[in-house]
Amino acid sequence: MSWLAAALEWQSRAVVGRHLRVYIRNWHTAFLPPAVEPVTMLVAFGVGLGGYVATLTWQGRPIEYMTYVAPGLLAYATFMTAIFQSLFAAFIRMRYQRTWEGQLTTQVELTHVVWGEVLWAGLLATMYVVIVSAVLIVIQWAGLLALDLRWLPVLWPITFVAGCGFAALGLCFTAIVPTIDHMNLPVFLLVLPMGLLSSTYFPLEHPVLVALNAGNPLYHLAQVFRGILIGGPVAGHLAGVVGLSALMLAILVPLDLRLLRRRVLGD
């Protein structure tokens, strides 16, 4: 289990620290997308589609559509941030910037590089959710939402755990796609369908989708966030998020290491 212990070693933290320093250096451009996206999404789905839906029933009680969408937006931001960071950004660091190559000339091993990417994606997803949370507070002050915002900080550690699980999935594709152009395959065949069909922006009632989402961590994440911010059952979905994220890490991180060792080191 040395691959698991490597997550706590200083080399993995050094990789995360490097990515954080680069992010802070470019904070003025990195800050804008997570701050603007929730406004765009809430206008598009909440105001646009909400004008037709107005209210819907969740957990046996009526709620406004914008209130339903807002927690789903936090879950969607977690998923997309972690996936795209471990997919496109990690691929660029590996293939074009040669960042991994430079790190591997030091005391950092490939195991630390992989864990550094996973932990950084989880941290960045959490940072983005914090930014989106601040935007939702402003929107609620405008009278457009009805959420219990006192519980927002409870979401952040859950976001980190889920983000790490999603990052392990993204790195798996980074290890196998031959070129960056082939990233379209996992994005359009898995990422976008999973992002939109996970009860993030609308409730799912079709029995097939309901059955499939039982094993979908993003669905459970959206339901946990709704349960915390709107009021509803949390324990079962929280167990689903933590359990499925741990399962993805336990299965995919060793697989990522095996595939990337072959690709990066030629072993």
C-alpha positions in Angstrom: 0.0 0.0 0.0 3.0 2.3 -0.5 1.0 4.1 -3.3 -1.5 5.2 -0.6 1.1 6.4 1.9 2.6 8.5 -0.8 -0.4 10.8 -0.7 0.8 12.0 2.8 4.5 12.4 1.9 6.1 15.8 1.5 6.8 15.3 -2.2 3.1 15.1 -3.0 2.5 18.3 -1.0 5.3 19.9 -2.9 3.6 19.1 -6.2 0.4 20.6 -4.9 2.3 23.7 -3.7 3.8 24.2 -7.1 0.4 24.1 -8.8 -1.0 26.5 -6.1 1.8 29.0 -6.7 1.2 29.0 -10.5 -2.6 29.5 -9.8 -2.0 32.4 -7.5 0.3 34.0 -10.0 -2.5 34.0 -12.5 -5.3 34.6 -10.0 -6.9 37.5 -12.0 -7.7 35.2 -14.9 -8.3 32.1 -12.9 -10.8 33.8 -10.6 -13.2 35.0 -13.3 -14.6 31.6 -14.6 -15.9 30.2 -11.3 -17.4 33.6 -10.4 -19.1 34.3 -13.7 -20.3 30.7 -14.5 -22.9 30.4 -11.6 -24.4 33.7 -12.6 -24.6 32.5 -16.3 -26.0 29.1 -15.3 -28.6 30.5 -12.8 -29.8 33.0 -15.4 -30.0 30.4 -18.1 -31.6 27.6 -16.1 -33.1 29.5 -13.1 -34.5 32.5 -14.9 -34.9 31.1 -18.4 -36.1 27.6 -17.8 -37.5 28.6 -14.4 -39.9 30.9 -16.1 -41.6 27.8 -17.5 -41.1 25.5 -14.5 -41.4 28.1 -11.6 -41.7 25.4 -8.8 -41.2 21.7 -8.6 -41.6 19.1 -5.9 -38.6 17.8 -4.0 -38.8 15.5 -1.1 -42.6 15.9 -1.1 -42.6 19.7 -0.8 -42.7 22.5 -3.4 -39.6 24.6 -3.9 -38.7 27.2 -6.5 -36.7 26.0 -9.4 -33.8 28.4 -8.8 -33.5 27.1 -5.3 -33.4 23.6 -6.6 -30.7 24.4 -9.2 -28.3 26.3 -6.9 -27.0 23.3 -4.9 -26.8 21.3 -8.1 -24.6 24.0 -9.5 -22.2 23.5 -6.6 -22.0 19.8 -7.3 -21.6 20.4 -11.1 -18.7 22.9 -10.4 -17.0 20.3 -8.2 -17.2 17.7 -10.9 -16.2 19.8 -13.9 -13.4 21.5 -12.1 -11.8 18.3 -10.9 -12.3 16.5 -14.2 -11.0 19.2 -16.5 -8.0 19.9 -14.2 -7.0 16.3 -14.2 -7.9 15.8 -17.9 -6.7 18.9 -19.9 -4.5 20.7 -17.5 -2.7 17.5 -16.3 -2.2 16.4 -20.0 -0.7 19.8 -20.9 1.7 19.6 -17.9 2.6 16.0 -18.9 2.9 16.4 -22.7 3.6 20.0 -23.6 5.0 21.9 -20.6 7.1 18.9 -19.5 6.3 19.8 -15.9 6.2 16.2 -14.9 9.6 15.5 -16.5 11.1 18.3 -14.5 9.6 17.1 -11.2 10.8 13.6 -11.8 14.4 14.8 -12.0 14.1 15.7 -8.3 13.2 13.6 -5.3 9.6 13.4 -6.6 8.5 10.1 -7.9 5.7 9.4 -10.3 3.5 8.3 -7.4 3.9 11.7 -5.9 3.2 13.4 -9.2 -0.1 11.5 -9.6 -1.2 12.1 -6.0 -0.2 15.8 -6.4 -2.5 16.1 -9.4 -5.3 14.3 -7.6 -5.0 16.4 -4.4 -4.6 19.7 -6.4 -7.7 19.0 -8.4 -9.6 18.3 -5.2 -8.2 21.5 -3.7 -9.0 23.6 -6.8 -12.6 22.2 -6.9 -13.0 23.2 -3.3 -11.7 26.7 -4.0 -14.1 27.1 -6.9 -17.0 25.9 -4.8 -16.0 28.5 -2.2 -16.1 31.2 -4.9 -19.5 30.0 -6.2 -20.8 29.9 -2.6 -19.9 33.6 -2.3 -21.8 34.3 -5.5 -24.8 32.4 -4.2 -24.8 34.5 -1.0 -25.0 37.6 -3.1 -27.8 36.1 -5.3 -29.7 35.2 -2.1 -29.3 38.7 -0.8 -31.0 39.8 -4.0 -34.0 37.6 -3.0 -33.7 35.1 -5.8 -32.8 32.0 -3.6 -34.1 30.4 -0.4 -31.2 28.4 1.0 -29.9 27.8 4.5 -26.5 29.4 3.7 -25.2 28.9 7.3 -24.3 25.3 6.3 -22.2 26.3 3.3 -18.8 25.6 5.0 -20.0 22.0 5.7 -20.0 21.4 1.9 -16.3 22.2 1.4 -14.7 19.1 2.9 -17.2 16.9 1.1 -16.3 18.8 -2.1 -12.6 18.0 -1.5 -13.2 14.3 -1.1 -15.5 14.1 -4.2 -13.1 16.2 -6.2 -10.2 13.8 -5.5 -12.3 10.9 -6.7 -13.3 12.7 -9.9 -9.7 13.6 -10.5 -8.6 10.0 -10.3 -11.1 9.3 -13.1 -9.8 12.2 -15.2 -6.2 11.1 -14.9 -7.2 7.7 -16.2 -8.2 9.3 -19.5 -5.0 11.5 -19.4 -3.0 8.3 -19.3 -4.6 6.6 -22.3 -5.6 9.3 -24.8 -2.9 9.6 -27.5 -3.4 13.4 -28.2 -5.2 16.3 -26.7 -7.7 16.2 -29.6 -8.9 12.8 -28.4 -10.0 14.4 -25.1 -13.3 15.1 -27.0 -14.2 11.4 -26.6 -14.3 11.1 -22.8 -15.8 14.7 -22.6 -18.7 14.1 -24.9 -19.3 10.4 -24.2 -18.9 10.5 -20.4 -18.3 13.8 -18.8 -21.1 15.9 -20.3 -23.8 13.2 -20.0 -22.7 12.4 -16.5 -22.7 16.2 -15.6 -26.2 16.8 -17.0 -28.0 13.6 -16.1 -27.1 13.5 -12.4 -30.0 15.5 -11.0 -27.8 18.6 -11.1 -30.2 20.9 -13.1 -33.4 18.9 -13.1 -34.9 16.0 -11.1 -34.7 12.5 -12.6 -37.7 10.3 -12.6 -37.1 7.8 -15.3 -36.5 4.4 -13.6 -33.4 3.6 -15.8 -31.7 6.9 -14.9 -32.6 6.5 -11.3 -31.1 3.0 -11.2 -27.9 4.2 -13.0 -27.5 7.1 -10.7 -27.4 4.8 -7.7 -23.7 4.3 -8.6 -23.1 7.9 -9.7 -21.1 9.9 -7.1 -22.1 13.2 -8.8 -25.8 12.4 -8.3 -25.2 11.7 -4.6 -23.2 14.8 -4.3 -26.0 17.0 -5.7 -28.5 15.3 -3.3 -26.2 15.8 -0.3 -25.8 19.5 -1.1 -29.6 19.9 -1.5 -30.2 18.1 1.7 -27.9 20.4 3.6 -28.9 23.7 2.0 -32.6 23.1 1.5 -33.3 20.5 4.2 -33.8 16.8 3.6 -32.2 13.4 4.0 -28.4 13.5 3.9 -26.9 10.4 5.5 -27.6 7.9 2.7 -26.3 10.1 -0.1 -23.3 11.3 2.0 -22.4 7.6 2.4 -22.7 7.2 -1.3 -20.4 10.2 -2.0 -17.7 9.1 0.5 -17.9 5.4 -0.4 -17.9 5.9 -4.2 -15.1 8.5 -4.0 -13.0 6.1 -1.9 -13.7 3.3 -4.3 -12.6 5.4 -7.3 -9.4 6.4 -5.5 -8.7 2.8 -4.4 -9.2 1.4 -8.0 -8.2 4.2 -10.3 -5.1 5.7 -8.6 -3.2 2.3 -8.9 -4.5 2.0 -12.4 -3.4 5.6 -13.2 0.0 4.8 -11.9 0.4 1.6 -14.0 -0.8 3.4 -17.2 1.3 6.5 -16.6 4.4 4.6 -15.6 4.2 2.9 -19.0 3.5 6.2 -20.8 5.9 8.5 -19.0 8.7 6.2 -17.9 8.4 3.5 -20.6 8.2 0.7 -18.0 
